[in-house]
Amino acid sequence: MLLGAAGRRPGPTGEDALTTDSRAERDEAERDGTAEDAETIDGPRRWRRAAARAGTVAAFLFVLAALVLPDEFGHLTPAAFVRVPVEGIAGVALILAVPERARRSVALAAGGLLGVLTVLKVMDIGFDAVLVRPFDLVLDWPLLRPAVEFVGGSAGRAGAIGAVAAVVVLIVGVVVLMALSALRLGRVAVRHGRAAAWAAAVLGVVWVVCAAFGVRFVDGVPVAARSDAVLAYEHARQVRDSLNDREEFAKAAAVDAFRDTPGDRLLAGLRGKDVVLAFVESYGRTAVEDPQYAPQVGAVLDAGTRRLRGAGFGARSGWLTSPTAGGGSWLAHATLLSGLRVDNSQRYRTLVNSDRFTLNRAFGRAGSRTVALMPAITRAWPEGEFFGYDKVYDNRNLGYRGPRFSFATMPDQYTLSVMQRTELAKKDRAPVMAETALVSSHAPWASVPRLVGWDQVGDGSVFTGMGKGYDAAWPTGGRVRTEYRRSIEYTLNTLVSYVETYGGDDLVLVFLGDHEPAPLITGPDAGRDVPITIVAKDGAVLDRISGWGWQDGLRPAKDGPVWPMSAFRDRFLTAFGG
């Protein structure tokens, strides 16, 4: 008996009674904040458990917000986050169904993928807010350089480097935190498998019902969310299309009815005319028709029509559909001049490295001197050679000595004044085809010039006191819309005043918008139509386009014909051909 008593080991009690697996489960439960044996937990451990529960709640909210985050700027409202994401339901089902040894890897992979999709959503939101379209994973990387340069212009080189570093850290942080959050929630779901399965089943039924009946709290944002699945599919398809885009564009560029047309058969209807082609920054249909802007802008257009008629000029106006919105003016310029739809950076690069016959080259072949006035260009611009200009005036050689107007390096009046003094006022010269970008109506509309007497413009010093620097803050609240409207009024009045002051029998002015401004100005779903107007004193010029269906005057008819901007080159060359 003594030997038996001495040989018997005491049975395990308390924590020693736990198996290795159960102890690991308890530790995980405490880390995730789901332990239930509160009676035996001391103070410090109770605080740790409370912190762990807060971490689990934070992980849940982080993942949920990522799943229901809309990918369009206009849908970012609190109600848009009150939705049921089908991907979350599928994720719970998946983590419960996979073998135990694979759960960790599956949770981390799913969370990492969700993190990447969340970053992509944020990029889409940003592009939608500015360019009214989603981010292109293949074609849009070159656009990040201007964004960095914009930051550098206002915050300096160190600020730009810091901003880039912060963005990289934020992206990596989102992906890593999302993966860890998914792992944490996966452990909780497995530990409470039956409750998690019931919750997924109930939410699945709710999702199906909401999807079937189209329930939504925000227009265009259904309660039955599947935005991440759709986002992944749409961007995968976009990648495929973007990779094929170069070949499709090359095929379109190979077709050109005017490439070999002799000069004596080109633009005969404009022989001897000076043609000024002016792109008005951010001048879109919204400026002409939206109730916020239409009364004042319309009044300027109607008054301008009367003023020009008084000076002996007629005008016809219509609509073109720009390939871009919110920005990317160079894409619109290239589209109109080449007769090809240039709606991304890859197409633009392909175009300017080709031998495409541009509208500028057509004027040159017909005997005109071709010039460009580009006040926003501040460095070498090799594309000028492609377009076929005999002379390029930019910020470096326009001779401006006045203040900057935020983005605009100089007022539009100064740009037109230089064109007149250096090119059109010369005697014994060839006809001139001048293309210019009028940028006083460019975002952020922080400072709008005032018209001065044309004989006072000089070197631009007269504008001292009117401008603001490149880093000028955006106007606050609704005032940004007012300043946008005022900038459009300024440029339109400047064009009318220029024609009144300098216009003669041989002047033909073609002015149009390059694109609509950002949704901040237009609101959602604004479209991409821009007005275009041809002004001439010679009635024969306007007779050439009488079959176009354009409205008399500077204001296009609301229901007037709308052409793609890429169609203008061929229609123009046809109308004014020999």
C-alpha positions as CSV (number, residue, x, y, z in Angstrom):
1,M,0.0,0.0,0.0
2,L,2.8,2.4,0.9
3,L,4.6,1.5,-2.3
4,G,1.3,2.0,-4.1
5,A,0.7,5.3,-2.4
6,A,4.3,6.4,-3.0
7,G,4.1,5.4,-6.7
8,R,0.8,7.2,-7.4
9,R,1.3,10.6,-8.9
10,P,-1.2,13.3,-8.0
11,G,-3.7,14.1,-10.8
12,P,-3.4,17.5,-12.6
13,T,-5.6,20.3,-11.4
14,G,-6.3,23.9,-12.4
15,E,-4.4,25.2,-15.4
16,D,-2.3,22.0,-15.5
17,A,-5.4,20.1,-16.4
18,L,-5.6,21.9,-19.7
19,T,-4.3,20.1,-22.8
20,T,-1.9,21.9,-25.1
21,D,-4.7,22.5,-27.7
22,S,-7.2,23.9,-25.1
23,R,-4.5,26.2,-23.7
24,A,-3.7,27.5,-27.1
25,E,-7.4,28.1,-27.8
26,R,-7.7,30.0,-24.5
27,D,-4.7,32.1,-25.3
28,E,-6.1,32.9,-28.8
29,A,-9.5,33.7,-27.2
30,E,-7.9,36.2,-24.9
31,R,-5.9,37.7,-27.7
32,D,-9.1,38.2,-29.7
33,G,-11.1,39.4,-26.8
34,T,-13.6,36.4,-26.9
35,A,-12.7,34.6,-23.7
36,E,-15.7,34.1,-21.4
37,D,-14.1,33.0,-18.0
38,A,-14.2,36.5,-16.6
39,E,-14.4,35.3,-13.0
40,T,-10.9,34.0,-12.9
41,I,-9.2,36.8,-14.8
42,D,-7.2,39.3,-12.8
43,G,-7.1,43.1,-13.4
44,P,-4.2,43.4,-15.9
45,R,-5.5,40.4,-17.9
46,R,-9.0,42.0,-17.9
47,W,-7.6,45.1,-19.4
48,R,-5.8,43.1,-22.0
49,R,-9.0,41.3,-22.8
50,A,-10.9,44.6,-23.2
51,A,-8.2,45.9,-25.5
52,A,-8.3,42.7,-27.5
53,R,-12.1,43.0,-27.9
54,A,-11.7,46.6,-29.0
55,G,-9.1,45.3,-31.6
56,T,-11.5,42.7,-32.9
57,V,-14.3,45.3,-33.2
58,A,-11.9,47.6,-35.0
59,A,-10.8,44.8,-37.4
60,F,-14.5,44.1,-38.1
61,L,-15.3,47.7,-38.9
62,F,-12.1,48.1,-41.0
63,V,-13.0,45.1,-43.1
64,L,-16.7,46.0,-43.4
65,A,-15.8,49.6,-44.4
66,A,-13.5,48.2,-47.1
67,L,-16.1,45.9,-48.4
68,V,-18.9,48.5,-48.7
69,L,-16.8,51.4,-49.7
70,P,-18.2,52.8,-53.0
71,D,-15.8,53.3,-55.9
72,E,-17.4,56.5,-57.2
73,F,-16.9,59.9,-55.6
74,G,-20.5,60.9,-55.9
75,H,-21.7,57.9,-53.9
76,L,-19.6,58.7,-50.8
77,T,-22.4,59.3,-48.3
78,P,-23.0,57.7,-44.8
79,A,-26.0,55.7,-46.2
80,A,-23.7,54.0,-48.7
81,F,-21.9,52.2,-45.8
82,V,-25.2,50.7,-44.5
83,R,-25.0,47.7,-46.8
84,V,-24.6,43.9,-46.8
85,P,-21.5,42.8,-48.7
86,V,-21.8,39.4,-50.3
87,E,-18.0,39.0,-50.3
88,G,-18.0,39.1,-46.5
89,I,-20.7,36.4,-46.3
90,A,-18.6,34.3,-48.8
91,G,-15.5,34.9,-46.7
92,V,-17.1,33.5,-43.5
93,A,-18.4,30.5,-45.4
94,L,-15.0,29.9,-46.9
95,I,-13.0,30.2,-43.7
96,L,-15.4,27.7,-42.0
97,A,-15.2,25.2,-44.9
98,V,-11.5,25.0,-45.6
99,P,-9.3,22.5,-43.7
100,E,-7.8,23.8,-40.4
101,R,-4.3,23.8,-41.7
102,A,-5.2,26.1,-44.6
103,R,-7.3,28.6,-42.6
104,R,-4.4,31.0,-41.7
105,S,-3.1,31.1,-45.3
106,V,-6.6,31.6,-46.7
107,A,-7.4,34.4,-44.3
108,L,-4.2,36.2,-44.9
109,A,-4.5,35.9,-48.7
110,A,-8.1,37.1,-48.7
111,G,-7.3,40.0,-46.4
112,G,-4.3,41.0,-48.5
113,L,-6.5,40.9,-51.7
114,L,-9.1,43.0,-50.0
115,G,-6.4,45.5,-49.0
116,V,-5.2,45.8,-52.6
117,L,-8.8,46.2,-53.9
118,T,-9.4,48.9,-51.2
119,V,-6.4,50.8,-52.5
120,L,-7.7,50.4,-56.0
121,K,-11.1,51.7,-54.9
122,V,-9.5,54.8,-53.4
123,M,-7.6,55.4,-56.7
124,D,-10.9,55.0,-58.5
125,I,-12.6,57.5,-56.2
126,G,-9.8,60.0,-56.7
127,F,-9.8,59.6,-60.5
128,D,-13.6,59.8,-60.6
129,A,-13.5,63.1,-58.5
130,V,-11.1,64.7,-60.9
131,L,-11.2,62.9,-64.3
132,V,-14.7,61.4,-64.1
133,R,-13.5,57.8,-64.7
134,P,-11.9,55.0,-62.9
135,F,-8.1,54.5,-62.6
136,D,-6.6,52.5,-65.4
137,L,-4.0,49.9,-64.1
138,V,-2.1,49.9,-67.4
139,L,-2.4,53.3,-68.9
140,D,-2.6,55.8,-66.0
141,W,0.7,55.5,-64.3
142,P,2.2,58.5,-66.4
143,L,-0.4,60.7,-64.8
144,L,1.1,60.3,-61.4
145,R,4.1,62.4,-62.4
146,P,2.0,65.6,-62.9
147,A,0.4,64.9,-59.5
148,V,3.8,64.8,-57.8
149,E,4.9,67.9,-59.7
150,F,1.7,69.7,-58.5
151,V,2.6,68.8,-54.9
152,G,6.2,69.9,-55.5
153,G,5.1,73.2,-56.9
154,S,3.1,74.1,-53.8
155,A,5.1,72.3,-51.1
156,G,8.6,72.1,-52.5
157,R,10.8,69.1,-53.4
158,A,11.0,67.9,-49.9
159,G,7.2,68.1,-49.5
160,A,6.8,66.1,-52.7
161,I,9.2,63.4,-51.6
162,G,7.5,63.2,-48.2
163,A,4.1,63.0,-49.8
164,V,5.2,60.1,-52.0
165,A,6.8,58.3,-49.1
166,A,3.7,58.8,-47.0
167,V,1.5,57.4,-49.8
168,V,3.7,54.3,-50.2
169,V,3.7,53.6,-46.4
170,L,-0.1,54.1,-46.3
171,I,-0.7,51.7,-49.2
172,V,1.5,49.0,-47.6
173,G,-0.1,49.7,-44.2
174,V,-3.6,49.2,-45.6
175,V,-2.7,45.9,-47.2
176,V,-0.9,44.5,-44.2
177,L,-3.5,45.7,-41.7
178,M,-6.3,44.3,-43.8
179,A,-4.6,40.9,-43.9
180,L,-4.1,40.9,-40.2
181,S,-7.7,42.0,-39.6
182,A,-9.0,39.2,-41.8
183,L,-6.8,36.7,-39.9
184,R,-8.2,37.9,-36.6
185,L,-11.8,37.7,-37.7
186,G,-11.2,34.3,-39.2
187,R,-10.1,33.0,-35.8
188,V,-13.2,34.4,-34.1
189,A,-15.5,32.9,-36.8
190,V,-13.9,29.5,-36.3
191,R,-14.1,29.7,-32.5
192,H,-17.8,30.5,-32.7
193,G,-18.4,28.3,-35.8
194,R,-22.1,27.6,-35.2
195,A,-23.0,31.3,-34.5
196,A,-20.9,32.5,-37.5
197,A,-22.6,30.0,-39.8
198,W,-26.1,31.1,-38.7
199,A,-25.1,34.8,-39.1
200,A,-23.8,34.1,-42.6
201,A,-26.9,32.2,-43.5
202,V,-29.2,35.0,-42.3
203,L,-27.2,37.7,-43.9
204,G,-27.2,35.7,-47.1
205,V,-31.0,35.6,-47.2
206,V,-31.1,39.3,-46.5
207,W,-28.6,39.9,-49.3
208,V,-30.7,37.8,-51.8
209,V,-33.9,39.6,-50.9
210,C,-32.3,43.1,-51.2
211,A,-30.8,42.1,-54.5
212,A,-34.1,40.7,-55.8
213,F,-36.0,43.9,-54.9
214,G,-33.3,46.4,-55.7
215,V,-33.3,47.9,-52.2
216,R,-31.1,51.0,-51.9
217,F,-30.7,53.9,-49.6
218,V,-28.5,55.9,-52.0
219,D,-29.4,56.2,-55.7
220,G,-27.1,53.9,-57.7
221,V,-25.8,52.1,-54.6
222,P,-27.7,48.9,-53.8
223,V,-27.9,47.6,-50.2
224,A,-26.9,44.1,-51.6
225,A,-23.3,45.1,-52.1
226,R,-21.0,43.2,-54.4
227,S,-18.7,46.1,-55.3
228,D,-15.4,44.3,-54.7
229,A,-16.3,41.4,-56.9
230,V,-17.5,43.8,-59.6
231,L,-14.4,46.0,-59.1
232,A,-12.0,43.0,-59.5
233,Y,-13.9,41.9,-62.7
234,E,-14.1,45.3,-64.3
235,H,-10.4,46.1,-63.7
236,A,-9.4,42.7,-65.0
237,R,-11.4,43.4,-68.2
238,Q,-9.9,46.9,-68.3
239,V,-6.4,45.5,-68.2
240,R,-7.1,43.2,-71.1
241,D,-8.7,46.0,-73.1
242,S,-5.9,48.4,-72.3
243,L,-3.2,45.9,-73.4
244,N,-5.0,45.6,-76.7
245,D,-5.6,49.3,-77.1
246,R,-2.3,50.1,-78.8
247,E,-3.0,47.7,-81.7
248,E,-6.6,49.0,-82.1
249,F,-5.4,52.6,-82.1
250,A,-2.7,51.8,-84.8
251,K,-5.4,50.3,-87.0
252,A,-7.6,53.5,-86.7
253,A,-4.6,55.8,-87.3
254,A,-3.7,53.9,-90.5
255,V,-7.0,55.1,-92.1
256,D,-6.6,58.7,-93.3
257,A,-8.4,60.1,-96.3
258,F,-6.5,63.4,-96.2
259,R,-2.9,62.3,-95.8
260,D,-2.0,62.6,-99.4
261,T,-4.3,65.5,-100.4
262,P,-2.3,68.2,-102.4
263,G,-2.0,71.6,-100.8
264,D,-4.1,73.3,-103.6
265,R,-7.1,71.1,-102.6
266,L,-6.8,71.7,-98.9
267,L,-8.7,74.4,-97.1
268,A,-9.5,76.3,-100.3
269,G,-12.5,77.9,-98.6
270,L,-10.2,79.6,-96.1
271,R,-7.6,80.7,-98.6
272,G,-6.0,83.9,-97.4
273,K,-7.7,83.7,-94.0
274,D,-6.1,84.0,-90.6
275,V,-7.6,81.1,-88.5
276,V,-7.4,81.3,-84.7
277,L,-8.2,78.0,-83.0
278,A,-8.7,78.6,-79.3
279,F,-9.3,76.0,-76.6
280,V,-11.1,77.4,-73.6
281,E,-10.1,75.5,-70.5
282,S,-13.0,73.7,-68.7
283,Y,-15.7,75.2,-70.9
284,G,-18.4,72.5,-71.1
285,R,-22.1,72.1,-71.5
286,T,-22.5,72.6,-67.8
287,A,-21.4,76.2,-68.1
288,V,-24.0,76.9,-70.8
289,E,-27.0,74.9,-69.4
290,D,-26.6,74.2,-65.6
291,P,-28.8,76.6,-63.6
292,Q,-25.9,77.5,-61.4
293,Y,-24.0,79.1,-64.3
294,A,-26.3,79.3,-67.4
295,P,-28.1,82.7,-66.6
296,Q,-24.8,84.6,-66.3
297,V,-22.8,82.7,-68.9
298,G,-25.7,82.7,-71.3
299,A,-26.0,86.4,-70.9
300,V,-22.4,86.8,-71.8
301,L,-22.9,84.6,-74.9
302,D,-26.0,86.4,-76.0
303,A,-24.4,89.9,-75.4
304,G,-21.3,88.7,-77.3
305,T,-23.5,87.6,-80.3
306,R,-25.0,91.1,-80.4
307,R,-21.6,92.8,-80.0
308,L,-20.1,90.7,-82.8
309,R,-23.1,91.3,-85.1
310,G,-22.6,95.0,-84.5
311,A,-19.0,94.6,-85.6
312,G,-20.1,92.8,-88.8
313,F,-19.4,89.2,-87.6
314,G,-21.6,86.2,-87.7
315,A,-21.2,83.0,-85.7
316,R,-22.4,79.4,-85.6
317,S,-22.3,77.1,-82.6
318,G,-22.6,73.3,-82.0
319,W,-21.4,70.6,-79.7
320,L,-18.5,68.2,-79.6
321,T,-18.0,65.3,-77.2
322,S,-14.5,65.5,-75.6
323,P,-12.5,62.3,-75.0
324,T,-11.8,63.4,-71.4
325,A,-13.4,65.3,-68.5
326,G,-12.0,67.1,-65.5
327,G,-8.5,67.3,-66.9
328,G,-6.2,66.0,-69.6
329,S,-6.6,68.9,-71.9
330,W,-3.7,67.6,-74.1
331,L,-5.9,64.6,-75.0
332,A,-8.7,66.9,-76.3
333,H,-6.2,69.0,-78.3
334,A,-4.7,65.8,-79.9
335,T,-8.1,64.4,-80.6
336,L,-9.4,67.5,-82.5
337,L,-6.2,68.0,-84.4
338,S,-5.6,64.4,-85.4
339,G,-9.1,63.2,-86.1
340,L,-8.5,60.2,-83.8
341,R,-10.0,59.6,-80.3
342,V,-7.0,60.1,-78.0
343,D,-8.4,59.3,-74.5
344,N,-5.3,57.9,-72.7
345,S,-1.6,58.5,-72.3
346,Q,-0.6,55.5,-74.4
347,R,-2.6,56.7,-77.3
348,Y,-1.1,60.2,-77.0
349,R,2.4,58.9,-76.9
350,T,1.7,56.6,-79.9
351,L,0.2,59.5,-81.8
352,V,3.0,62.0,-81.3
353,N,5.5,59.4,-82.4
354,S,3.6,58.8,-85.6
355,D,3.3,60.6,-88.9
356,R,-0.4,61.3,-88.6
357,F,-1.6,64.2,-90.7
358,T,-2.9,66.9,-88.3
359,L,-5.1,69.8,-88.9
360,N,-2.1,72.1,-88.3
361,R,-0.1,70.3,-91.0
362,A,-3.1,70.7,-93.4
363,F,-2.9,74.4,-92.9
364,G,0.8,74.3,-93.4
365,R,0.5,72.4,-96.6
366,A,-2.1,74.8,-97.8
367,G,0.3,77.7,-97.4
368,S,-0.4,79.1,-93.9
369,R,2.2,79.8,-91.2
370,T,1.3,77.6,-88.2
371,V,2.0,78.8,-84.7
372,A,1.1,77.7,-81.2
373,L,0.6,79.8,-78.1
374,M,0.8,77.6,-75.0
375,P,1.2,79.7,-71.9
376,A,0.9,76.7,-69.5
377,I,3.9,74.9,-71.1
378,T,7.0,75.7,-68.9
379,R,9.6,73.3,-70.3
380,A,10.7,71.6,-73.5
381,W,7.8,70.4,-75.6
382,P,9.0,68.0,-78.3
383,E,5.4,67.2,-79.3
384,G,5.3,70.6,-81.0
385,E,7.3,69.2,-83.9
386,F,4.8,66.4,-84.4
387,F,1.8,68.7,-84.7
388,G,3.6,70.8,-87.3
389,Y,4.0,74.3,-85.9
390,D,6.4,76.7,-87.5
391,K,6.7,78.5,-84.1
392,V,5.8,77.6,-80.6
393,Y,5.3,80.4,-78.0
394,D,5.3,79.1,-74.4
395,N,5.8,80.4,-70.9
396,R,9.5,80.8,-71.6
397,N,9.3,83.1,-74.6
398,L,6.0,84.9,-74.3
399,G,7.7,87.8,-72.5
400,Y,5.2,88.0,-69.7
401,R,6.3,90.2,-66.7
402,G,3.1,90.2,-64.7
403,P,1.9,88.0,-61.8
404,R,0.8,84.4,-62.0
405,F,-2.9,83.6,-61.7
406,S,-2.7,80.3,-59.7
407,F,-2.3,77.5,-62.4
408,A,-2.5,80.1,-65.2
409,T,0.9,81.6,-65.8
410,M,-0.6,84.6,-67.5
411,P,-4.1,86.0,-68.4
412,D,-5.8,85.0,-71.6
413,Q,-5.8,88.6,-72.7
414,Y,-2.0,88.7,-72.6
415,T,-1.8,85.5,-74.7
416,L,-4.1,86.9,-77.4
417,S,-2.2,90.2,-77.3
418,V,1.1,88.5,-78.0
419,M,-0.5,86.6,-80.8
420,Q,-1.7,89.8,-82.3
421,R,1.6,91.8,-81.9
422,T,4.0,89.1,-83.0
423,E,2.1,87.3,-85.7
424,L,-1.2,88.9,-87.0
425,A,-0.1,92.6,-87.0
426,K,2.8,91.9,-89.3
427,K,2.7,93.2,-92.9
428,D,3.5,91.3,-96.0
429,R,3.1,87.8,-94.4
430,A,1.5,84.5,-95.2
431,P,-1.9,83.7,-93.7
432,V,-1.6,82.4,-90.1
433,M,-3.1,79.4,-88.4
434,A,-2.7,80.0,-84.7
435,E,-3.7,77.5,-82.0
436,T,-3.8,78.7,-78.4
437,A,-4.8,77.3,-75.0
438,L,-6.6,79.8,-72.9
439,V,-6.0,78.7,-69.3
440,S,-7.5,81.5,-67.2
441,S,-10.5,79.2,-66.5
442,H,-8.3,76.3,-65.2
443,A,-8.7,74.9,-61.7
444,P,-8.5,76.0,-58.9
445,W,-10.1,79.3,-59.9
446,A,-8.3,81.0,-57.1
447,S,-7.8,84.2,-59.0
448,V,-9.5,85.6,-62.1
449,P,-8.0,88.4,-64.1
450,R,-9.9,91.6,-65.2
451,L,-10.0,92.9,-68.8
452,V,-7.9,96.0,-69.4
453,G,-7.5,98.1,-72.5
454,W,-5.7,96.2,-75.2
455,D,-3.3,99.1,-75.6
456,Q,-2.4,98.8,-71.9
457,V,-1.5,95.1,-71.9
458,G,2.2,95.6,-72.7
459,D,4.4,93.1,-71.0
460,G,1.7,92.2,-68.5
461,S,2.9,94.4,-65.7
462,V,-0.5,96.0,-65.7
463,F,-2.0,92.9,-64.1
464,T,0.1,93.3,-61.0
465,G,-2.1,93.0,-57.9
466,M,-4.7,90.8,-59.6
467,G,-3.0,87.4,-59.4
468,K,-2.1,84.7,-56.8
469,G,0.7,82.2,-56.7
470,Y,0.8,78.7,-57.9
471,D,0.1,77.4,-54.4
472,A,-3.1,79.6,-54.0
473,A,-5.8,77.9,-52.0
474,W,-9.0,76.8,-53.7
475,P,-12.0,79.1,-53.0
476,T,-14.0,77.7,-50.1
477,G,-17.5,76.3,-50.1
478,G,-19.8,77.2,-52.9
479,R,-17.6,80.2,-53.8
480,V,-15.5,77.8,-56.0
481,R,-18.4,77.5,-58.3
482,T,-18.9,81.2,-58.5
483,E,-15.2,81.7,-59.3
484,Y,-15.4,79.0,-62.0
485,R,-18.3,80.8,-63.6
486,R,-16.5,84.1,-63.4
487,S,-13.4,82.6,-65.1
488,I,-15.5,81.3,-68.0
489,E,-17.2,84.7,-68.4
490,Y,-13.8,86.4,-68.4
491,T,-12.4,84.2,-71.2
492,L,-15.6,84.5,-73.3
493,N,-15.6,88.3,-72.9
494,T,-11.9,88.4,-73.7
495,L,-12.5,86.6,-77.0
496,V,-15.4,88.8,-78.0
497,S,-13.3,91.9,-77.1
498,Y,-10.4,90.6,-79.2
499,V,-12.5,90.2,-82.3
500,E,-14.1,93.6,-81.8
501,T,-10.7,95.2,-81.4
502,Y,-8.6,93.4,-84.0
503,G,-11.0,91.4,-86.2
504,G,-11.0,92.1,-89.9
505,D,-12.4,90.6,-93.0
506,D,-9.9,87.8,-93.0
507,L,-10.2,86.7,-89.4
508,V,-11.8,83.3,-88.6
509,L,-12.1,82.4,-84.9
510,V,-12.8,78.8,-83.9
511,F,-13.2,78.5,-80.1
512,L,-14.3,75.5,-78.1
513,G,-14.1,73.9,-74.7
514,D,-11.4,71.2,-74.1
515,H,-13.5,69.3,-71.5
516,E,-16.0,69.6,-68.6
517,P,-14.5,70.6,-65.2
518,A,-14.4,68.2,-62.3
519,P,-17.6,66.9,-60.6
520,L,-16.9,69.5,-57.8
521,I,-18.2,72.0,-60.4
522,T,-20.6,70.0,-62.6
523,G,-22.1,67.5,-60.1
524,P,-22.3,63.9,-61.0
525,D,-23.2,62.5,-64.5
526,A,-22.4,65.7,-66.3
527,G,-21.4,64.1,-69.6
528,R,-18.5,65.2,-71.8
529,D,-20.0,67.6,-74.3
530,V,-18.3,70.9,-75.0
531,P,-19.5,73.9,-77.0
532,I,-17.7,74.9,-80.2
533,T,-18.2,78.2,-82.2
534,I,-17.0,79.5,-85.5
535,V,-16.9,83.3,-85.9
536,A,-16.2,85.0,-89.2
537,K,-17.0,88.4,-91.0
538,D,-16.9,86.8,-94.4
539,G,-20.4,85.2,-94.9
540,A,-19.0,82.7,-97.3
541,V,-17.1,81.0,-94.5
542,L,-20.2,80.4,-92.5
543,D,-22.1,79.3,-95.7
544,R,-19.6,76.4,-96.0
545,I,-21.0,75.0,-92.7
546,S,-24.7,75.7,-93.2
547,G,-25.4,72.0,-93.5
548,W,-24.0,71.2,-90.1
549,G,-27.2,72.2,-88.3
550,W,-25.4,74.5,-85.9
551,Q,-27.2,77.3,-84.1
552,D,-26.6,81.0,-85.1
553,G,-24.7,83.0,-82.5
554,L,-22.3,82.0,-79.7
555,R,-24.7,79.8,-77.8
556,P,-25.3,76.3,-79.2
557,A,-28.9,74.9,-79.2
558,K,-29.6,72.6,-76.3
559,D,-30.8,69.9,-78.8
560,G,-28.3,70.7,-81.5
561,P,-26.2,68.0,-83.2
562,V,-23.4,66.4,-81.1
563,W,-20.3,65.0,-82.8
564,P,-17.3,63.2,-81.4
565,M,-14.4,65.6,-81.1
566,S,-12.5,63.1,-83.3
567,A,-14.9,63.8,-86.2
568,F,-14.1,67.5,-86.4
569,R,-10.9,67.4,-88.4
570,D,-12.4,65.4,-91.3
571,R,-15.7,67.4,-91.3
572,F,-13.7,70.7,-91.2
573,L,-11.4,69.7,-94.0
574,T,-14.3,68.5,-96.1
575,A,-16.3,71.6,-95.6
576,F,-13.5,73.9,-96.5
577,G,-11.8,71.7,-99.1
578,G,-11.4,72.6,-102.8
